[in-house]
């Protein structure tokens, strides 16, 4: 079995389009940075979306800190 270690979150939303959302974090080759990717796919390929964010190590720490603060409230 091949496990995607970059996968953070996956969810299938059962609506009219049966949307599937996938959030993945991968290191950038030969860099101290990361790519955060969100894909939103459905039965209709024209509605599919791909969003990629380039994050430095400090950007990623900031995101993690803010998410942690939300959980602590």
C-alpha positions in Angstrom: 0.0 0.0 0.0 1.3 3.4 -1.0 0.5 6.0 1.7 0.6 9.7 0.7 2.5 11.3 3.6 1.8 14.8 2.3 -2.0 14.4 2.6 -3.4 16.6 5.4 -7.1 16.4 4.8 -9.5 14.7 2.5 -13.3 14.9 2.4 -16.0 13.8 0.0 -19.0 16.1 0.0 -22.1 14.2 -1.3 -24.0 16.9 -3.1 -25.3 17.2 -6.6 -21.7 17.2 -8.0 -20.1 14.7 -5.5 -17.3 17.0 -4.8 -14.0 15.7 -3.4 -11.6 18.1 -1.5 -8.0 17.2 -0.9 -5.4 19.3 1.0 -1.8 18.3 0.6 1.5 19.7 1.9 4.8 18.9 0.2 8.3 20.1 0.6 9.9 22.0 -2.3 12.8 20.2 -3.8 16.2 21.6 -2.7 14.5 24.4 -0.7 13.4 25.2 2.8 9.9 25.8 1.6 6.6 24.0 1.0 3.7 23.9 -1.4 0.2 23.7 0.1 -2.2 22.4 -2.5 -6.0 22.3 -2.4 -7.9 20.4 -5.1 -11.7 20.5 -5.4 -12.9 18.0 -8.0 -16.4 17.0 -9.0 -18.3 15.1 -11.6 -18.1 18.2 -13.8 -14.5 18.8 -14.8 -15.2 22.4 -15.7 -15.9 23.1 -12.0 -12.7 21.6 -10.8 -10.2 23.9 -8.9 -6.6 23.7 -8.0 -5.1 26.2 -5.6 -1.4 26.1 -4.8 0.3 28.3 -2.1 4.1 28.6 -1.8 5.0 28.8 1.9 8.3 29.5 3.5 9.1 27.7 6.7 8.2 30.8 8.6 4.9 31.1 6.7 4.0 27.5 7.6 4.9 28.1 11.2 2.5 31.2 11.2 -0.3 29.1 9.7 0.2 26.4 12.3 0.3 28.9 15.1 -2.9 30.5 14.0 -4.7 27.2 13.6 -3.5 26.1 17.1 -4.9 29.4 18.6 -8.3 28.7 17.1 -8.3 25.2 18.6 -7.3 26.5 22.0 -10.4 28.9 22.2 
